[in-house]
Amino acid sequence: MERAANLQDKIGQLFLAQQFEEVYQATTAEFQHYVTYEQFIELAIPFVEGVAQFQLEYDANMPHARQKIWLDPKKTKAIVVAFNKANEIESLFLTPFTTDKKANQRYTKNSYYYPFKGEWFVFWGGTNELINYHYAYESQCFAYDFVKVQDGCTYLHAPEHNENYFAYNEEIVAPLDGKVIEVVDTIIDNIPSQMDEQNPAGNYVIIEHANKEYSLLAHLIPNSITVCVGQPVKTGDIIGCCGNSGNSSEPHLHFQVMDAPSLTQCKSLRIRFDDNGEPLQGDTVTSETKPKPKKSFEEKTDKVDFYVTFVEMLTLIPRAVWQFLK
């Protein structure tokens, strides 16, 4: 365990030195069940060719895991590693690092408030696909997934019951003045770890705001929505309760702002928040206390359960933790 803990700070160096066996031996038994050492080095050797350095650019404590990302100097290759609580490598992802500079300048004209009360954790959020899997989809690339966390976990006791998740049944509020233009309120909640791909957003509310911007609040509890189509709302008005409906594996809030009222025929807008900050994956935000403004991960790098893994790790890791709206 101690050796694995020491590895957390030198994964980049080990890849550069092609000391792949040391890295592989620090992975979990499950990882090794799906990926042999021969398969591992077959992918790793060409990945490090021509790279002079890997620098740690991102480090976040996530529920169930610690996530670290190393980038090469050209910001074209990324090593994404998730360590479990035993300091074992639970997942490892070797990937090109790309961002859409034009899309990243597509900001909202309005400034929005957080659509909840109290303290929430950013599970997905940011301007690249490594920290925000929504980024791969134009209609939701700047979306956020928020959960509530206590003692490093999103639930208490048995994870198969929605009621045991801290986010479940929490009040969701309007992020800005506007008018409700669409409501869906009849989709049943999933059993955690199961997902409803036929109704991706589950129960949701779309609000029209000034400057032809539209906010979406998704995965709400059925029959919890308190507003109706055509109703004006003020910032902070309760619109429903956080649930686990739609393409969701556990209770959380999906929040995004769009340039059109259609969930499929729209472009996601990069949200300007009222506090002038831009929360990233791994951050904790609250509607009462303003976080300090900071650069996004993309700008900082001059570019860009039940039980859960961080992302679907392509050929390097079996599907595991945290799957949300796709």
PALO-461622 format. One line per field, with one value per residue (C-alpha): x, y, z; residue number from 1; residue in three letters. Coordinates in Angstrom, 1 decimal, always signed. Each point is the difference from the previous one (the first is absolute). Example, Ala and Ser with C-alpha at 12.3 -4.5 7.8 and 13.67 -1.06 7.14 Angstrom:
% residues 2
X: [+12.3	+1.4];
Y: [-4.5	+3.4];
Z: [+7.8	-0.7];
resi: [1	2];
resn: [ALA	SER];
END
This chain:
% residues 326
X: [+0.0	+2.8	+1.7	-3.2	-0.4	+3.5	-0.9	-2.7	+2.6	+2.2	-2.3	+1.2	+3.6	-0.6	-1.6	+2.8	+2.6	-2.2	-0.2	-3.4	+0.2	+0.2	-3.1	-1.9	+0.8	-1.7	-3.3	-2.9	-0.7	-3.1	+2.1	+2.4	-2.8	-1.2	+3.4	+3.1	+3.4	+0.8	-3.1	+1.0	+3.5	-1.2	-2.0	+2.4	+3.2	-1.2	-1.9	+3.3	+2.0	+1.3	-1.1	+2.7	-2.1	-3.3	-1.1	-2.7	-2.7	-3.1	-0.6	-3.4	-1.6	-3.1	-2.5	+1.5	+3.3	+2.8	+0.4	+3.2	+0.8	+3.5	+0.5	+3.0	+1.6	-2.0	-3.2	-0.9	+0.2	-1.5	+0.4	-3.1	+0.3	-2.5	+1.2	-2.3	+0.0	+2.6	+2.3	-0.3	-0.4	-3.7	+0.0	+2.5	-0.7	+2.4	-1.5	+0.5	-0.7	-2.1	-2.2	-2.3	+1.3	-2.9	-2.6	+1.8	-0.7	-3.7	-1.0	-3.5	-0.9	-1.9	+1.6	-1.6	-0.3	+0.5	-3.3	-0.1	+0.4	+2.9	+3.3	+0.3	+2.9	+1.0	+0.1	+0.3	+0.9	+2.6	+1.2	+1.5	-1.1	+2.3	-1.8	-3.4	-1.2	-2.9	+2.7	-0.1	-3.6	-0.7	-3.5	+1.3	+3.8	+0.0	-2.6	+0.6	-0.9	-0.3	-0.2	+0.1	+2.9	+0.6	+3.3	+1.0	-3.2	-3.2	-2.2	-0.5	-0.6	-1.4	+0.7	-2.8	-2.6	-0.4	-1.1	+3.5	+1.7	+0.6	-1.1	-3.3	-3.1	+2.0	-1.8	+1.1	-0.6	-0.1	+3.5	-1.4	-3.2	-1.9	-3.0	-0.6	-0.3	+0.2	-0.7	+0.2	-1.0	-1.2	+3.2	+0.6	+3.3	+2.6	+1.3	+3.6	+2.5	-2.8	-0.7	-2.9	+1.7	-3.4	-0.7	+3.5	-1.0	-2.6	-2.3	+1.1	-0.8	+1.1	-0.1	+0.2	+2.2	+0.9	+2.3	-1.7	+1.9	-1.6	+0.9	-0.6	-0.4	-0.2	-0.4	-2.6	-2.4	-3.3	-2.9	+2.4	-0.1	-1.8	-0.1	-2.0	+0.5	-0.5	+0.6	+2.5	+2.7	+2.4	+3.5	+0.0	-3.6	-0.4	-0.7	+0.3	+2.1	+3.2	-0.6	+1.4	-2.2	+1.2	+3.5	+1.4	+1.7	-0.5	-1.8	+1.5	-0.9	+0.9	+0.1	+0.8	-0.8	-0.8	-0.5	-3.3	-2.9	+0.6	+2.1	+1.3	+0.0	+2.1	+3.5	+1.1	+1.3	+2.8	-1.6	+0.9	-0.8	-1.0	+3.1	+2.3	+1.4	+0.1	-0.3	+1.8	-0.3	+1.1	-1.1	-2.6	-2.3	-2.8	-2.8	+0.8	+3.8	+1.8	+3.0	+3.0	+0.3	+2.6	+1.1	-1.5	+2.0	+0.1	+1.4	+2.4	+1.6	+0.0	-2.6	-2.3	-15.3	-0.5	+3.8	+1.4	+3.3	+0.9	-0.6	-0.4	+3.7	-0.1	+2.2	+1.9	-2.7	-3.3	-3.2	-0.4	-0.9	-2.3	-2.0	-2.3	-2.0	+1.4];
Y: [+0.0	+2.4	-0.7	+0.7	+3.3	+1.0	-0.7	+2.6	+2.8	-1.7	-1.7	+2.4	-0.8	-3.7	+0.2	+2.1	-2.6	-2.8	-1.6	-1.4	-3.0	+2.1	+1.9	-3.2	-1.7	+2.9	-0.6	-1.8	-3.7	+1.0	+2.1	-2.8	-2.4	+2.0	+1.3	-2.2	+1.4	-0.8	+2.0	+2.8	+0.5	-0.4	+3.2	+1.8	-0.3	+1.9	+2.5	+1.3	+0.2	+3.5	+1.3	+1.8	+0.6	-0.6	+2.6	-0.4	+2.6	-1.1	-1.7	-0.4	-2.0	-1.6	-2.2	-3.5	+1.0	+2.5	+1.2	+1.3	+1.1	+0.4	+1.9	+0.2	+3.4	+0.4	-0.7	-2.7	-3.2	-0.7	-2.8	-0.2	-2.1	-0.7	-1.3	-1.8	+0.5	-2.8	+2.1	-2.6	+1.1	-0.7	+1.4	+1.3	+1.8	+1.0	+2.5	+2.9	+3.3	+2.3	+3.0	+2.1	+3.5	+1.5	-1.8	+1.0	+3.7	-0.6	+1.6	+0.8	+3.7	-0.4	-0.7	-3.0	-1.0	-3.6	-1.8	-1.5	+0.9	-1.0	-1.7	-2.2	-1.8	+0.3	-3.5	+1.0	+3.5	+1.8	+0.8	-3.3	-3.6	-1.3	+1.9	+0.4	-2.9	+2.1	+2.0	-2.6	+1.0	+3.5	+0.2	-0.5	+0.6	+2.6	-1.8	-0.8	-3.0	+0.9	-2.5	+0.4	-1.5	-0.8	-1.6	-0.8	-1.8	+0.8	-2.2	-1.5	-3.7	-2.1	+1.5	-1.8	+2.4	+3.6	+1.3	-0.8	+2.5	+3.4	+1.8	-1.8	+2.1	+3.2	+3.1	+1.2	+3.7	+2.3	+1.3	+3.3	+1.9	-1.5	-1.8	-3.8	-1.3	-3.8	-2.5	-3.8	-1.4	-3.7	-2.0	-2.4	+0.1	-2.7	-2.4	+1.2	-1.5	-0.5	+2.5	+1.1	+0.7	+0.5	+3.2	+1.5	+3.1	-1.8	+2.6	+3.5	+3.6	+2.5	+3.7	+2.7	+3.0	+3.4	+0.0	-3.1	-2.3	-3.2	-1.9	-3.7	-1.6	-3.8	-3.4	+1.3	-2.1	-0.9	+2.2	+2.3	+2.8	+3.0	+2.2	-0.2	+1.1	+3.7	+0.8	+2.8	-0.8	+2.1	-0.8	-2.5	-1.2	-3.7	-1.9	-3.6	-2.6	-1.8	-3.6	-2.8	-0.1	-0.4	-1.1	+0.3	-2.5	+1.8	+3.1	+3.2	+3.2	+0.6	+3.7	+1.8	+3.1	-0.1	+2.3	-1.7	-1.6	-3.5	-2.5	-1.4	+3.0	+2.4	+1.0	-0.1	+3.3	+0.5	+1.3	+3.3	-0.3	+2.9	-0.4	+0.3	-3.4	-3.1	-3.2	-3.1	-3.6	-0.7	+3.5	+0.5	+2.9	+1.6	+2.4	+1.9	+0.4	+1.3	-2.1	+1.9	+0.7	-2.2	-1.1	-3.1	-3.1	+0.7	+3.5	-1.1	-2.4	+2.5	-2.2	-1.6	-20.3	-1.1	-0.1	+2.2	+0.7	+3.3	-0.4	-2.9	-0.6	-1.3	-3.1	+0.7	-0.5	-1.7	+2.0	+0.9	+3.1	+3.1	+0.0	+3.0	+1.8	-0.7];
Z: [+0.0	+0.9	-3.3	-1.9	+1.9	-1.1	-3.6	+0.0	-0.5	-2.5	-2.6	-2.7	+0.8	-0.1	-3.4	-1.4	+1.3	-1.4	+3.5	-0.9	+2.2	+3.1	-1.1	-0.9	+3.3	+1.8	-1.8	+1.6	-0.5	-2.0	-2.4	-0.5	-0.6	-3.0	-1.2	-0.3	+0.5	-3.7	-1.1	+2.4	-1.4	-3.6	+0.5	+2.3	-2.1	-3.1	+2.2	+1.6	-3.2	-0.7	+3.5	+2.0	+3.2	+1.6	+2.5	+2.7	-1.0	+2.0	+3.4	+1.5	+2.7	-1.4	+1.8	+0.2	-1.8	-0.4	-3.6	-1.5	-3.5	-1.6	-3.3	-2.4	-0.7	-3.3	+1.8	-2.5	+2.2	+3.4	+2.6	+2.2	+3.1	+2.8	+3.3	+2.4	+3.8	+0.3	-2.3	-2.8	-3.6	-0.7	-3.6	-2.4	-3.2	-2.8	-2.4	-2.3	+1.6	-2.1	+0.5	-2.2	+0.3	-1.9	+2.1	+3.2	-0.8	-0.3	+3.3	+1.3	-0.1	+3.3	+3.4	+1.8	+3.6	+1.2	-0.3	+3.5	+3.6	+2.2	-0.9	-3.1	-1.7	-3.7	-1.3	-3.7	-1.1	-2.0	-3.5	-1.1	-0.2	+2.7	+2.8	-1.7	-2.1	-1.3	-2.0	-2.8	-0.9	-1.4	+1.5	+3.6	-0.2	+2.9	+2.2	+3.6	+2.1	+3.7	+2.9	+3.8	+1.9	+3.7	+1.2	-3.6	-0.9	-1.8	+2.1	+3.5	+0.7	-2.9	-3.4	-1.8	+1.5	-1.5	+3.4	+1.4	-2.3	+1.4	-3.2	-0.1	+0.6	+0.4	-1.3	-3.4	-0.8	-3.0	-0.9	-1.3	-0.7	-3.0	-1.3	+0.1	-3.5	+0.4	+2.8	+0.2	+3.3	-0.5	-0.4	+2.9	+1.9	-0.8	+2.5	+0.5	-2.5	-2.5	-2.7	-2.3	-3.4	-1.7	+2.1	+0.4	+2.0	+2.0	+1.7	-0.8	-0.3	-2.7	+0.8	-2.6	+1.2	-1.5	-3.1	-1.3	+2.4	+1.4	+3.2	+0.5	+3.4	-0.4	+1.8	+2.4	+2.2	-1.8	+1.1	+1.9	-2.5	+1.4	-3.1	-3.3	-3.6	-0.4	+3.6	+0.8	+2.6	+2.0	+0.9	+2.9	-0.5	+0.7	-3.2	+1.2	+1.9	-1.0	-1.0	-2.0	-3.2	-3.5	-1.1	+3.5	+2.2	+3.4	+1.2	-1.3	-1.8	-3.6	-0.7	-3.3	-2.0	-3.7	-3.0	-1.0	+1.9	-1.6	+1.8	-3.2	-2.4	+2.1	+1.0	+3.6	+1.3	+2.4	+3.2	+1.5	+3.7	+2.2	+2.1	-3.0	+0.7	-2.1	+2.0	-1.3	+0.7	+3.6	+1.3	+2.7	-0.5	+2.1	-0.7	+3.2	-0.2	-3.0	-1.2	-1.1	-3.8	-1.7	-3.4	-1.6	-0.5	-3.7	+0.6	+2.7	-2.4	-2.8	-1.9	+1.0	+15.8	+0.6	-0.5	-2.8	-2.4	-1.2	-3.8	-2.3	-0.4	-3.6	-0.4	+3.2	+2.5	+0.4	+0.3	+3.7	+1.9	-0.5	-3.2	-0.5	-2.7	-3.4];
resi: [1	2	3	4	5	6	7	8	9	10	11	12	13	14	15	16	17	18	19	20	21	22	23	24	25	26	27	28	29	30	31	32	33	34	35	36	37	38	39	40	41	42	43	44	45	46	47	48	49	50	51	52	53	54	55	56	57	58	59	60	61	62	63	64	65	66	67	68	69	70	71	72	73	74	75	76	77	78	79	80	81	82	83	84	85	86	87	88	89	90	91	92	93	94	95	96	97	98	99	100	101	102	103	104	105	106	107	108	109	110	111	112	113	114	115	116	117	118	119	120	121	122	123	124	125	126	127	128	129	130	131	132	133	134	135	136	137	138	139	140	141	142	143	144	145	146	147	148	149	150	151	152	153	154	155	156	157	158	159	160	161	162	163	164	165	166	167	168	169	170	171	172	173	174	175	176	177	178	179	180	181	182	183	184	185	186	187	188	189	190	191	192	193	194	195	196	197	198	199	200	201	202	203	204	205	206	207	208	209	210	211	212	213	214	215	216	217	218	219	220	221	222	223	224	225	226	227	228	229	230	231	232	233	234	235	236	237	238	239	240	241	242	243	244	245	246	247	248	249	250	251	252	253	254	255	256	257	258	259	260	261	262	263	264	265	266	267	268	269	270	271	272	273	274	275	276	277	278	279	280	281	282	283	284	285	286	287	288	289	290	291	292	293	294	295	296	297	298	299	300	301	302	303	304	305	306	307	308	309	310	311	312	313	314	315	316	317	318	319	320	321	322	323	324	325	326];
resn: [MET	GLU	ARG	ALA	ALA	ASN	LEU	GLN	ASP	LYS	ILE	GLY	GLN	LEU	PHE	LEU	ALA	GLN	GLN	PHE	GLU	GLU	VAL	TYR	GLN	ALA	THR	THR	ALA	GLU	PHE	GLN	HIS	TYR	VAL	THR	TYR	GLU	GLN	PHE	ILE	GLU	LEU	ALA	ILE	PRO	PHE	VAL	GLU	GLY	VAL	ALA	GLN	PHE	GLN	LEU	GLU	TYR	ASP	ALA	ASN	MET	PRO	HIS	ALA	ARG	GLN	LYS	ILE	TRP	LEU	ASP	PRO	LYS	LYS	THR	LYS	ALA	ILE	VAL	VAL	ALA	PHE	ASN	LYS	ALA	ASN	GLU	ILE	GLU	SER	LEU	PHE	LEU	THR	PRO	PHE	THR	THR	ASP	LYS	LYS	ALA	ASN	GLN	ARG	TYR	THR	LYS	ASN	SER	TYR	TYR	TYR	PRO	PHE	LYS	GLY	GLU	TRP	PHE	VAL	PHE	TRP	GLY	GLY	THR	ASN	GLU	LEU	ILE	ASN	TYR	HIS	TYR	ALA	TYR	GLU	SER	GLN	CYS	PHE	ALA	TYR	ASP	PHE	VAL	LYS	VAL	GLN	ASP	GLY	CYS	THR	TYR	LEU	HIS	ALA	PRO	GLU	HIS	ASN	GLU	ASN	TYR	PHE	ALA	TYR	ASN	GLU	GLU	ILE	VAL	ALA	PRO	LEU	ASP	GLY	LYS	VAL	ILE	GLU	VAL	VAL	ASP	THR	ILE	ILE	ASP	ASN	ILE	PRO	SER	GLN	MET	ASP	GLU	GLN	ASN	PRO	ALA	GLY	ASN	TYR	VAL	ILE	ILE	GLU	HIS	ALA	ASN	LYS	GLU	TYR	SER	LEU	LEU	ALA	HIS	LEU	ILE	PRO	ASN	SER	ILE	THR	VAL	CYS	VAL	GLY	GLN	PRO	VAL	LYS	THR	GLY	ASP	ILE	ILE	GLY	CYS	CYS	GLY	ASN	SER	GLY	ASN	SER	SER	GLU	PRO	HIS	LEU	HIS	PHE	GLN	VAL	MET	ASP	ALA	PRO	SER	LEU	THR	GLN	CYS	LYS	SER	LEU	ARG	ILE	ARG	PHE	ASP	ASP	ASN	GLY	GLU	PRO	LEU	GLN	GLY	ASP	THR	VAL	THR	SER	GLU	THR	LYS	PRO	LYS	PRO	LYS	LYS	SER	PHE	GLU	GLU	LYS	THR	ASP	LYS	VAL	ASP	PHE	TYR	VAL	THR	PHE	VAL	GLU	MET	LEU	THR	LEU	ILE	PRO	ARG	ALA	VAL	TRP	GLN	PHE	LEU	LYS];
END
